[in-house]
Amino acid sequence: MLSFIWSLIVGGVLGAIAGAILGRDVPGGVVGNIIVGFIGSWVGTMLLGNFGPVIGGFPIISALIGAIICIAIYSFIAKRMA
């Protein structure tokens, strides 16, 4: 149970950092940041493998790069739909 909570915290922080790097807000606040962190971790791991230190089950560098990619794609799609 504690590892699940730790994963949620790390996923949220990764999503928030990725949003701050790009200067874009993630819709949904904290929940959106957690979702972007989880999806970004998956995308980054698929692209780069387990690169960097692993905290809470997330390879930090891969997950951060994946989260940045996810937010950039979301921003592009949202801009096109508006």
PDB file of N, CA, C and O in Angstrom:
ATOM      1  N   MET A   1       0.825  -1.191   0.000  1.00  0.00           N
ATOM      2  CA  MET A   1       0.000   0.000   0.000  1.00  0.00           C
ATOM      3  C   MET A   1       0.866   1.251   0.000  1.00  0.00           C
ATOM      4  O   MET A   1       0.562   2.222  -0.693  1.00  0.00           O
ATOM      5  N   LEU A   2       1.935   1.228   0.771  1.00  0.00           N
ATOM      6  CA  LEU A   2       2.808   2.392   0.846  1.00  0.00           C
ATOM      7  C   LEU A   2       3.514   2.639  -0.483  1.00  0.00           C
ATOM      8  O   LEU A   2       3.743   3.789  -0.858  1.00  0.00           O
ATOM      9  N   SER A   3       3.862   1.564  -1.201  1.00  0.00           N
ATOM     10  CA  SER A   3       4.526   1.743  -2.494  1.00  0.00           C
ATOM     11  C   SER A   3       3.570   2.363  -3.512  1.00  0.00           C
ATOM     12  O   SER A   3       4.006   3.125  -4.375  1.00  0.00           O
ATOM     13  N   PHE A   4       2.284   2.051  -3.427  1.00  0.00           N
ATOM     14  CA  PHE A   4       1.300   2.653  -4.319  1.00  0.00           C
ATOM     15  C   PHE A   4       1.186   4.155  -4.046  1.00  0.00           C
ATOM     16  O   PHE A   4       1.143   4.952  -4.983  1.00  0.00           O
ATOM     17  N   ILE A   5       1.137   4.535  -2.794  1.00  0.00           N
ATOM     18  CA  ILE A   5       1.067   5.952  -2.429  1.00  0.00           C
ATOM     19  C   ILE A   5       2.332   6.669  -2.882  1.00  0.00           C
ATOM     20  O   ILE A   5       2.265   7.783  -3.401  1.00  0.00           O
ATOM     21  N   TRP A   6       3.477   6.038  -2.689  1.00  0.00           N
ATOM     22  CA  TRP A   6       4.745   6.616  -3.128  1.00  0.00           C
ATOM     23  C   TRP A   6       4.741   6.810  -4.647  1.00  0.00           C
ATOM     24  O   TRP A   6       5.227   7.830  -5.137  1.00  0.00           O
ATOM     25  N   SER A   7       4.197   5.841  -5.401  1.00  0.00           N
ATOM     26  CA  SER A   7       4.106   5.959  -6.855  1.00  0.00           C
ATOM     27  C   SER A   7       3.221   7.132  -7.257  1.00  0.00           C
ATOM     28  O   SER A   7       3.545   7.858  -8.197  1.00  0.00           O
ATOM     29  N   LEU A   8       2.107   7.324  -6.554  1.00  0.00           N
ATOM     30  CA  LEU A   8       1.231   8.455  -6.848  1.00  0.00           C
ATOM     31  C   LEU A   8       1.943   9.784  -6.610  1.00  0.00           C
ATOM     32  O   LEU A   8       1.810  10.717  -7.402  1.00  0.00           O
ATOM     33  N   ILE A   9       2.688   9.862  -5.531  1.00  0.00           N
ATOM     34  CA  ILE A   9       3.403  11.101  -5.216  1.00  0.00           C
ATOM     35  C   ILE A   9       4.470  11.384  -6.274  1.00  0.00           C
ATOM     36  O   ILE A   9       4.562  12.505  -6.774  1.00  0.00           O
ATOM     37  N   VAL A  10       5.267  10.386  -6.615  1.00  0.00           N
ATOM     38  CA  VAL A  10       6.327  10.585  -7.604  1.00  0.00           C
ATOM     39  C   VAL A  10       5.727  10.907  -8.971  1.00  0.00           C
ATOM     40  O   VAL A  10       6.247  11.770  -9.679  1.00  0.00           O
ATOM     41  N   GLY A  11       4.657  10.236  -9.352  1.00  0.00           N
ATOM     42  CA  GLY A  11       3.983  10.528 -10.622  1.00  0.00           C
ATOM     43  C   GLY A  11       3.455  11.948 -10.668  1.00  0.00           C
ATOM     44  O   GLY A  11       3.573  12.622 -11.691  1.00  0.00           O
ATOM     45  N   GLY A  12       2.874  12.410  -9.570  1.00  0.00           N
ATOM     46  CA  GLY A  12       2.375  13.787  -9.508  1.00  0.00           C
ATOM     47  C   GLY A  12       3.485  14.811  -9.603  1.00  0.00           C
ATOM     48  O   GLY A  12       3.345  15.828 -10.284  1.00  0.00           O
ATOM     49  N   VAL A  13       4.581  14.547  -8.928  1.00  0.00           N
ATOM     50  CA  VAL A  13       5.720  15.476  -8.970  1.00  0.00           C
ATOM     51  C   VAL A  13       6.322  15.513 -10.377  1.00  0.00           C
ATOM     52  O   VAL A  13       6.663  16.587 -10.873  1.00  0.00           O
ATOM     53  N   LEU A  14       6.454  14.362 -11.015  1.00  0.00           N
ATOM     54  CA  LEU A  14       6.985  14.321 -12.377  1.00  0.00           C
ATOM     55  C   LEU A  14       6.087  15.090 -13.343  1.00  0.00           C
ATOM     56  O   LEU A  14       6.582  15.824 -14.198  1.00  0.00           O
ATOM     57  N   GLY A  15       4.779  14.928 -13.213  1.00  0.00           N
ATOM     58  CA  GLY A  15       3.849  15.666 -14.061  1.00  0.00           C
ATOM     59  C   GLY A  15       3.936  17.163 -13.831  1.00  0.00           C
ATOM     60  O   GLY A  15       3.881  17.942 -14.783  1.00  0.00           O
ATOM     61  N   ALA A  16       4.073  17.576 -12.569  1.00  0.00           N
ATOM     62  CA  ALA A  16       4.186  18.995 -12.248  1.00  0.00           C
ATOM     63  C   ALA A  16       5.482  19.586 -12.786  1.00  0.00           C
ATOM     64  O   ALA A  16       5.482  20.697 -13.316  1.00  0.00           O
ATOM     65  N   ILE A  17       6.582  18.858 -12.655  1.00  0.00           N
ATOM     66  CA  ILE A  17       7.868  19.339 -13.173  1.00  0.00           C
ATOM     67  C   ILE A  17       7.821  19.458 -14.694  1.00  0.00           C
ATOM     68  O   ILE A  17       8.311  20.439 -15.255  1.00  0.00           O
ATOM     69  N   ALA A  18       7.237  18.470 -15.360  1.00  0.00           N
ATOM     70  CA  ALA A  18       7.137  18.525 -16.819  1.00  0.00           C
ATOM     71  C   ALA A  18       6.291  19.714 -17.261  1.00  0.00           C
ATOM     72  O   ALA A  18       6.631  20.386 -18.235  1.00  0.00           O
ATOM     73  N   GLY A  19       5.192  19.982 -16.554  1.00  0.00           N
ATOM     74  CA  GLY A  19       4.358  21.143 -16.874  1.00  0.00           C
ATOM     75  C   GLY A  19       5.097  22.441 -16.654  1.00  0.00           C
ATOM     76  O   GLY A  19       4.944  23.384 -17.431  1.00  0.00           O
ATOM     77  N   ALA A  20       5.899  22.503 -15.603  1.00  0.00           N
ATOM     78  CA  ALA A  20       6.672  23.716 -15.321  1.00  0.00           C
ATOM     79  C   ALA A  20       7.760  23.932 -16.368  1.00  0.00           C
ATOM     80  O   ALA A  20       8.030  25.069 -16.753  1.00  0.00           O
ATOM     81  N   ILE A  21       8.378  22.868 -16.826  1.00  0.00           N
ATOM     82  CA  ILE A  21       9.418  22.989 -17.849  1.00  0.00           C
ATOM     83  C   ILE A  21       8.829  23.533 -19.147  1.00  0.00           C
ATOM     84  O   ILE A  21       9.433  24.386 -19.797  1.00  0.00           O
ATOM     85  N   LEU A  22       7.654  23.041 -19.521  1.00  0.00           N
ATOM     86  CA  LEU A  22       7.029  23.492 -20.760  1.00  0.00           C
ATOM     87  C   LEU A  22       6.237  24.788 -20.585  1.00  0.00           C
ATOM     88  O   LEU A  22       5.882  25.436 -21.569  1.00  0.00           O
ATOM     89  N   GLY A  23       5.963  25.160 -19.350  1.00  0.00           N
ATOM     90  CA  GLY A  23       5.176  26.361 -19.107  1.00  0.00           C
ATOM     91  C   GLY A  23       3.700  26.179 -19.431  1.00  0.00           C
ATOM     92  O   GLY A  23       3.006  27.146 -19.744  1.00  0.00           O
ATOM     93  N   ARG A  24       3.229  24.968 -19.358  1.00  0.00           N
ATOM     94  CA  ARG A  24       1.827  24.649 -19.652  1.00  0.00           C
ATOM     95  C   ARG A  24       1.191  24.007 -18.423  1.00  0.00           C
ATOM     96  O   ARG A  24       1.844  23.267 -17.687  1.00  0.00           O
ATOM     97  N   ASP A  25      -0.080  24.297 -18.215  1.00  0.00           N
ATOM     98  CA  ASP A  25      -0.810  23.672 -17.122  1.00  0.00           C
ATOM     99  C   ASP A  25      -1.407  22.358 -17.595  1.00  0.00           C
ATOM    100  O   ASP A  25      -1.882  22.243 -18.725  1.00  0.00           O
ATOM    101  N   VAL A  26      -1.375  21.388 -16.725  1.00  0.00           N
ATOM    102  CA  VAL A  26      -1.999  20.108 -17.005  1.00  0.00           C
ATOM    103  C   VAL A  26      -3.442  20.204 -16.511  1.00  0.00           C
ATOM    104  O   VAL A  26      -3.671  20.555 -15.354  1.00  0.00           O
ATOM    105  N   PRO A  27      -4.419  19.898 -17.370  1.00  0.00           N
ATOM    106  CA  PRO A  27      -5.804  19.958 -16.896  1.00  0.00           C
ATOM    107  C   PRO A  27      -6.067  18.888 -15.844  1.00  0.00           C
ATOM    108  O   PRO A  27      -5.546  17.776 -15.936  1.00  0.00           O
ATOM    109  N   GLY A  28      -6.856  19.220 -14.869  1.00  0.00           N
ATOM    110  CA  GLY A  28      -7.194  18.260 -13.820  1.00  0.00           C
ATOM    111  C   GLY A  28      -6.380  18.432 -12.561  1.00  0.00           C
ATOM    112  O   GLY A  28      -6.575  17.689 -11.599  1.00  0.00           O
ATOM    113  N   GLY A  29      -5.472  19.391 -12.537  1.00  0.00           N
ATOM    114  CA  GLY A  29      -4.700  19.668 -11.333  1.00  0.00           C
ATOM    115  C   GLY A  29      -3.817  18.508 -10.916  1.00  0.00           C
ATOM    116  O   GLY A  29      -3.050  17.971 -11.716  1.00  0.00           O
ATOM    117  N   VAL A  30      -3.936  18.130  -9.652  1.00  0.00           N
ATOM    118  CA  VAL A  30      -3.085  17.074  -9.096  1.00  0.00           C
ATOM    119  C   VAL A  30      -3.354  15.737  -9.786  1.00  0.00           C
ATOM    120  O   VAL A  30      -2.417  15.003 -10.100  1.00  0.00           O
ATOM    121  N   VAL A  31      -4.604  15.422 -10.020  1.00  0.00           N
ATOM    122  CA  VAL A  31      -4.945  14.151 -10.680  1.00  0.00           C
ATOM    123  C   VAL A  31      -4.375  14.136 -12.093  1.00  0.00           C
ATOM    124  O   VAL A  31      -3.866  13.111 -12.546  1.00  0.00           O
ATOM    125  N   GLY A  32      -4.457  15.257 -12.787  1.00  0.00           N
ATOM    126  CA  GLY A  32      -3.878  15.358 -14.128  1.00  0.00           C
ATOM    127  C   GLY A  32      -2.380  15.171 -14.105  1.00  0.00           C
ATOM    128  O   GLY A  32      -1.824  14.513 -14.984  1.00  0.00           O
ATOM    129  N   ASN A  33      -1.716  15.740 -13.114  1.00  0.00           N
ATOM    130  CA  ASN A  33      -0.270  15.570 -12.985  1.00  0.00           C
ATOM    131  C   ASN A  33       0.093  14.111 -12.736  1.00  0.00           C
ATOM    132  O   ASN A  33       1.068  13.608 -13.295  1.00  0.00           O
ATOM    133  N   ILE A  34      -0.679  13.436 -11.905  1.00  0.00           N
ATOM    134  CA  ILE A  34      -0.420  12.019 -11.630  1.00  0.00           C
ATOM    135  C   ILE A  34      -0.600  11.195 -12.904  1.00  0.00           C
ATOM    136  O   ILE A  34       0.220  10.328 -13.207  1.00  0.00           O
ATOM    137  N   ILE A  35      -1.665  11.465 -13.642  1.00  0.00           N
ATOM    138  CA  ILE A  35      -1.914  10.724 -14.883  1.00  0.00           C
ATOM    139  C   ILE A  35      -0.798  10.968 -15.888  1.00  0.00           C
ATOM    140  O   ILE A  35      -0.300  10.027 -16.507  1.00  0.00           O
ATOM    141  N   VAL A  36      -0.399  12.237 -16.054  1.00  0.00           N
ATOM    142  CA  VAL A  36       0.695  12.553 -16.980  1.00  0.00           C
ATOM    143  C   VAL A  36       1.992  11.894 -16.520  1.00  0.00           C
ATOM    144  O   VAL A  36       2.771  11.421 -17.347  1.00  0.00           O
ATOM    145  N   GLY A  37       2.230  11.858 -15.211  1.00  0.00           N
ATOM    146  CA  GLY A  37       3.427  11.197 -14.692  1.00  0.00           C
ATOM    147  C   GLY A  37       3.439   9.709 -15.003  1.00  0.00           C
ATOM    148  O   GLY A  37       4.474   9.166 -15.388  1.00  0.00           O
ATOM    149  N   PHE A  38       2.306   9.046 -14.840  1.00  0.00           N
ATOM    150  CA  PHE A  38       2.224   7.618 -15.129  1.00  0.00           C
ATOM    151  C   PHE A  38       2.359   7.345 -16.620  1.00  0.00           C
ATOM    152  O   PHE A  38       3.127   6.471 -17.025  1.00  0.00           O
ATOM    153  N   ILE A  39       1.616   8.087 -17.443  1.00  0.00           N
ATOM    154  CA  ILE A  39       1.688   7.886 -18.895  1.00  0.00           C
ATOM    155  C   ILE A  39       3.075   8.268 -19.401  1.00  0.00           C
ATOM    156  O   ILE A  39       3.637   7.585 -20.258  1.00  0.00           O
ATOM    157  N   GLY A  40       3.624   9.352 -18.874  1.00  0.00           N
ATOM    158  CA  GLY A  40       4.962   9.767 -19.272  1.00  0.00           C
ATOM    159  C   GLY A  40       6.012   8.743 -18.905  1.00  0.00           C
ATOM    160  O   GLY A  40       6.966   8.536 -19.655  1.00  0.00           O
ATOM    161  N   SER A  41       5.852   8.105 -17.771  1.00  0.00           N
ATOM    162  CA  SER A  41       6.781   7.057 -17.378  1.00  0.00           C
ATOM    163  C   SER A  41       6.732   5.894 -18.361  1.00  0.00           C
ATOM    164  O   SER A  41       7.764   5.337 -18.735  1.00  0.00           O
ATOM    165  N   TRP A  42       5.553   5.546 -18.761  1.00  0.00           N
ATOM    166  CA  TRP A  42       5.397   4.457 -19.724  1.00  0.00           C
ATOM    167  C   TRP A  42       6.015   4.830 -21.071  1.00  0.00           C
ATOM    168  O   TRP A  42       6.764   4.044 -21.651  1.00  0.00           O
ATOM    169  N   VAL A  43       5.701   6.034 -21.570  1.00  0.00           N
ATOM    170  CA  VAL A  43       6.232   6.487 -22.859  1.00  0.00           C
ATOM    171  C   VAL A  43       7.755   6.596 -22.797  1.00  0.00           C
ATOM    172  O   VAL A  43       8.450   6.117 -23.692  1.00  0.00           O
ATOM    173  N   GLY A  44       8.266   7.220 -21.752  1.00  0.00           N
ATOM    174  CA  GLY A  44       9.708   7.389 -21.622  1.00  0.00           C
ATOM    175  C   GLY A  44      10.446   6.074 -21.510  1.00  0.00           C
ATOM    176  O   GLY A  44      11.535   5.923 -22.063  1.00  0.00           O
ATOM    177  N   THR A  45       9.865   5.121 -20.800  1.00  0.00           N
ATOM    178  CA  THR A  45      10.493   3.807 -20.671  1.00  0.00           C
ATOM    179  C   THR A  45      10.483   3.067 -22.003  1.00  0.00           C
ATOM    180  O   THR A  45      11.432   2.351 -22.324  1.00  0.00           O
ATOM    181  N   MET A  46       9.419   3.236 -22.773  1.00  0.00           N
ATOM    182  CA  MET A  46       9.362   2.605 -24.091  1.00  0.00           C
ATOM    183  C   MET A  46      10.408   3.202 -25.029  1.00  0.00           C
ATOM    184  O   MET A  46      10.999   2.482 -25.833  1.00  0.00           O
ATOM    185  N   LEU A  47      10.640   4.511 -24.933  1.00  0.00           N
ATOM    186  CA  LEU A  47      11.597   5.174 -25.819  1.00  0.00           C
ATOM    187  C   LEU A  47      13.042   5.022 -25.361  1.00  0.00           C
ATOM    188  O   LEU A  47      13.924   4.755 -26.177  1.00  0.00           O
ATOM    189  N   LEU A  48      13.294   5.190 -24.062  1.00  0.00           N
ATOM    190  CA  LEU A  48      14.660   5.247 -23.549  1.00  0.00           C
ATOM    191  C   LEU A  48      15.072   4.068 -22.685  1.00  0.00           C
ATOM    192  O   LEU A  48      16.257   3.902 -22.395  1.00  0.00           O
ATOM    193  N   GLY A  49      14.127   3.257 -22.275  1.00  0.00           N
ATOM    194  CA  GLY A  49      14.434   2.184 -21.334  1.00  0.00           C
ATOM    195  C   GLY A  49      14.514   2.742 -19.915  1.00  0.00           C
ATOM    196  O   GLY A  49      14.098   3.876 -19.677  1.00  0.00           O
ATOM    197  N   ASN A  50      15.028   1.984 -18.996  1.00  0.00           N
ATOM    198  CA  ASN A  50      15.163   2.421 -17.604  1.00  0.00           C
ATOM    199  C   ASN A  50      16.424   3.260 -17.464  1.00  0.00           C
ATOM    200  O   ASN A  50      17.478   2.765 -17.065  1.00  0.00           O
ATOM    201  N   PHE A  51      16.297   4.526 -17.797  1.00  0.00           N
ATOM    202  CA  PHE A  51      17.435   5.436 -17.807  1.00  0.00           C
ATOM    203  C   PHE A  51      17.344   6.359 -16.600  1.00  0.00           C
ATOM    204  O   PHE A  51      16.338   7.044 -16.414  1.00  0.00           O
ATOM    205  N   GLY A  52      18.365   6.379 -15.800  1.00  0.00           N
ATOM    206  CA  GLY A  52      18.401   7.245 -14.627  1.00  0.00           C
ATOM    207  C   GLY A  52      18.020   6.500 -13.370  1.00  0.00           C
ATOM    208  O   GLY A  52      17.679   5.318 -13.414  1.00  0.00           O
ATOM    209  N   PRO A  53      18.079   7.200 -12.241  1.00  0.00           N
ATOM    210  CA  PRO A  53      17.728   6.568 -10.971  1.00  0.00           C
ATOM    211  C   PRO A  53      16.239   6.227 -10.918  1.00  0.00           C
ATOM    212  O   PRO A  53      15.408   6.909 -11.517  1.00  0.00           O
ATOM    213  N   VAL A  54      15.925   5.166 -10.195  1.00  0.00           N
ATOM    214  CA  VAL A  54      14.535   4.727 -10.061  1.00  0.00           C
ATOM    215  C   VAL A  54      14.033   5.107  -8.676  1.00  0.00           C
ATOM    216  O   VAL A  54      14.603   4.703  -7.663  1.00  0.00           O
ATOM    217  N   ILE A  55      12.959   5.888  -8.646  1.00  0.00           N
ATOM    218  CA  ILE A  55      12.337   6.292  -7.385  1.00  0.00           C
ATOM    219  C   ILE A  55      10.853   5.985  -7.486  1.00  0.00           C
ATOM    220  O   ILE A  55      10.191   6.427  -8.425  1.00  0.00           O
ATOM    221  N   GLY A  56      10.331   5.243  -6.544  1.00  0.00           N
ATOM    222  CA  GLY A  56       8.914   4.904  -6.537  1.00  0.00           C
ATOM    223  C   GLY A  56       8.493   4.078  -7.735  1.00  0.00           C
ATOM    224  O   GLY A  56       7.329   4.108  -8.134  1.00  0.00           O
ATOM    225  N   GLY A  57       9.427   3.342  -8.310  1.00  0.00           N
ATOM    226  CA  GLY A  57       9.113   2.517  -9.468  1.00  0.00           C
ATOM    227  C   GLY A  57       9.228   3.250 -10.791  1.00  0.00           C
ATOM    228  O   GLY A  57       8.964   2.665 -11.841  1.00  0.00           O
ATOM    229  N   PHE A  58       9.621   4.529 -10.765  1.00  0.00           N
ATOM    230  CA  PHE A  58       9.749   5.319 -11.972  1.00  0.00           C
ATOM    231  C   PHE A  58      11.218   5.604 -12.264  1.00  0.00           C
ATOM    232  O   PHE A  58      11.925   6.121 -11.399  1.00  0.00           O
ATOM    233  N   PRO A  59      11.691   5.276 -13.475  1.00  0.00           N
ATOM    234  CA  PRO A  59      13.025   5.747 -13.861  1.00  0.00           C
ATOM    235  C   PRO A  59      12.916   7.253 -14.130  1.00  0.00           C
ATOM    236  O   PRO A  59      12.308   7.660 -15.120  1.00  0.00           O
ATOM    237  N   ILE A  60      13.484   8.058 -13.283  1.00  0.00           N
ATOM    238  CA  ILE A  60      13.204   9.484 -13.225  1.00  0.00           C
ATOM    239  C   ILE A  60      13.462  10.211 -14.546  1.00  0.00           C
ATOM    240  O   ILE A  60      12.592  10.947 -15.013  1.00  0.00           O
ATOM    241  N   ILE A  61      14.607  10.029 -15.144  1.00  0.00           N
ATOM    242  CA  ILE A  61      14.930  10.780 -16.367  1.00  0.00           C
ATOM    243  C   ILE A  61      14.026  10.354 -17.513  1.00  0.00           C
ATOM    244  O   ILE A  61      13.497  11.205 -18.228  1.00  0.00           O
ATOM    245  N   SER A  62      13.841   9.061 -17.700  1.00  0.00           N
ATOM    246  CA  SER A  62      12.953   8.562 -18.754  1.00  0.00           C
ATOM    247  C   SER A  62      11.527   9.032 -18.532  1.00  0.00           C
ATOM    248  O   SER A  62      10.858   9.447 -19.478  1.00  0.00           O
ATOM    249  N   ALA A  63      11.054   8.972 -17.299  1.00  0.00           N
ATOM    250  CA  ALA A  63       9.687   9.366 -16.992  1.00  0.00           C
ATOM    251  C   ALA A  63       9.486  10.866 -17.209  1.00  0.00           C
ATOM    252  O   ALA A  63       8.435  11.279 -17.699  1.00  0.00           O
ATOM    253  N   LEU A  64      10.457  11.669 -16.858  1.00  0.00           N
ATOM    254  CA  LEU A  64      10.343  13.110 -17.043  1.00  0.00           C
ATOM    255  C   LEU A  64      10.313  13.464 -18.522  1.00  0.00           C
ATOM    256  O   LEU A  64       9.508  14.296 -18.941  1.00  0.00           O
ATOM    257  N   ILE A  65      11.171  12.850 -19.314  1.00  0.00           N
ATOM    258  CA  ILE A  65      11.159  13.105 -20.754  1.00  0.00           C
ATOM    259  C   ILE A  65       9.843  12.638 -21.369  1.00  0.00           C
ATOM    260  O   ILE A  65       9.290  13.322 -22.230  1.00  0.00           O
ATOM    261  N   GLY A  66       9.341  11.498 -20.944  1.00  0.00           N
ATOM    262  CA  GLY A  66       8.053  11.005 -21.431  1.00  0.00           C
ATOM    263  C   GLY A  66       6.907  11.917 -21.041  1.00  0.00           C
ATOM    264  O   GLY A  66       6.001  12.145 -21.844  1.00  0.00           O
ATOM    265  N   ALA A  67       6.927  12.449 -19.815  1.00  0.00           N
ATOM    266  CA  ALA A  67       5.875  13.366 -19.376  1.00  0.00           C
ATOM    267  C   ALA A  67       5.918  14.660 -20.179  1.00  0.00           C
ATOM    268  O   ALA A  67       4.870  15.212 -20.514  1.00  0.00           O
ATOM    269  N   ILE A  68       7.106  15.145 -20.489  1.00  0.00           N
ATOM    270  CA  ILE A  68       7.234  16.348 -21.323  1.00  0.00           C
ATOM    271  C   ILE A  68       6.651  16.089 -22.705  1.00  0.00           C
ATOM    272  O   ILE A  68       5.957  16.941 -23.259  1.00  0.00           O
ATOM    273  N   ILE A  69       6.929  14.923 -23.258  1.00  0.00           N
ATOM    274  CA  ILE A  69       6.374  14.565 -24.568  1.00  0.00           C
ATOM    275  C   ILE A  69       4.850  14.511 -24.504  1.00  0.00           C
ATOM    276  O   ILE A  69       4.174  15.017 -25.399  1.00  0.00           O
ATOM    277  N   CYS A  70       4.307  13.902 -23.449  1.00  0.00           N
ATOM    278  CA  CYS A  70       2.851  13.785 -23.306  1.00  0.00           C
ATOM    279  C   CYS A  70       2.189  15.156 -23.203  1.00  0.00           C
ATOM    280  O   CYS A  70       1.159  15.391 -23.835  1.00  0.00           O
ATOM    281  N   ILE A  71       2.763  16.055 -22.422  1.00  0.00           N
ATOM    282  CA  ILE A  71       2.182  17.387 -22.278  1.00  0.00           C
ATOM    283  C   ILE A  71       2.293  18.159 -23.587  1.00  0.00           C
ATOM    284  O   ILE A  71       1.369  18.887 -23.951  1.00  0.00           O
ATOM    285  N   ALA A  72       3.405  18.015 -24.300  1.00  0.00           N
ATOM    286  CA  ALA A  72       3.555  18.696 -25.585  1.00  0.00           C
ATOM    287  C   ALA A  72       2.524  18.202 -26.592  1.00  0.00           C
ATOM    288  O   ALA A  72       1.939  19.003 -27.322  1.00  0.00           O
ATOM    289  N   ILE A  73       2.296  16.903 -26.638  1.00  0.00           N
ATOM    290  CA  ILE A  73       1.285  16.346 -27.546  1.00  0.00           C
ATOM    291  C   ILE A  73      -0.103  16.822 -27.153  1.00  0.00           C
ATOM    292  O   ILE A  73      -0.893  17.209 -28.014  1.00  0.00           O
ATOM    293  N   TYR A  74      -0.410  16.799 -25.854  1.00  0.00           N
ATOM    294  CA  TYR A  74      -1.713  17.277 -25.397  1.00  0.00           C
ATOM    295  C   TYR A  74      -1.912  18.742 -25.758  1.00  0.00           C
ATOM    296  O   TYR A  74      -2.984  19.120 -26.231  1.00  0.00           O
ATOM    297  N   SER A  75      -0.902  19.566 -25.544  1.00  0.00           N
ATOM    298  CA  SER A  75      -1.012  20.992 -25.845  1.00  0.00           C
ATOM    299  C   SER A  75      -1.253  21.220 -27.336  1.00  0.00           C
ATOM    300  O   SER A  75      -2.049  22.077 -27.720  1.00  0.00           O
ATOM    301  N   PHE A  76      -0.562  20.450 -28.166  1.00  0.00           N
ATOM    302  CA  PHE A  76      -0.734  20.573 -29.601  1.00  0.00           C
ATOM    303  C   PHE A  76      -2.163  20.203 -30.013  1.00  0.00           C
ATOM    304  O   PHE A  76      -2.791  20.913 -30.799  1.00  0.00           O
ATOM    305  N   ILE A  77      -2.666  19.099 -29.482  1.00  0.00           N
ATOM    306  CA  ILE A  77      -4.027  18.655 -29.816  1.00  0.00           C
ATOM    307  C   ILE A  77      -5.062  19.640 -29.301  1.00  0.00           C
ATOM    308  O   ILE A  77      -6.016  19.965 -30.007  1.00  0.00           O
ATOM    309  N   ALA A  78      -4.879  20.121 -28.065  1.00  0.00           N
ATOM    310  CA  ALA A  78      -5.855  21.068 -27.490  1.00  0.00           C
ATOM    311  C   ALA A  78      -5.869  22.371 -28.274  1.00  0.00           C
ATOM    312  O   ALA A  78      -6.928  22.971 -28.458  1.00  0.00           O
ATOM    313  N   LYS A  79      -4.713  22.812 -28.733  1.00  0.00           N
ATOM    314  CA  LYS A  79      -4.640  24.052 -29.508  1.00  0.00           C
ATOM    315  C   LYS A  79      -5.350  23.883 -30.855  1.00  0.00           C
ATOM    316  O   LYS A  79      -6.024  24.799 -31.324  1.00  0.00           O
ATOM    317  N   ARG A  80      -5.197  22.710 -31.470  1.00  0.00           N
ATOM    318  CA  ARG A  80      -5.845  22.438 -32.757  1.00  0.00           C
ATOM    319  C   ARG A  80      -7.359  22.357 -32.633  1.00  0.00           C
ATOM    320  O   ARG A  80      -8.082  22.758 -33.545  1.00  0.00           O
ATOM    321  N   MET A  81      -7.843  21.835 -31.501  1.00  0.00           N
ATOM    322  CA  MET A  81      -9.283  21.664 -31.313  1.00  0.00           C
ATOM    323  C   MET A  81      -9.967  22.963 -30.928  1.00  0.00           C
ATOM    324  O   MET A  81     -11.179  23.095 -31.099  1.00  0.00           O
ATOM    325  N   ALA A  82      -9.221  23.915 -30.418  1.00  0.00           N
ATOM    326  CA  ALA A  82      -9.824  25.179 -29.973  1.00  0.00           C
ATOM    327  C   ALA A  82     -10.023  26.156 -31.099  1.00  0.00           C
ATOM    328  O   ALA A  82     -10.519  27.260 -30.878  1.00  0.00           O
TER     329      ALA A  82
END
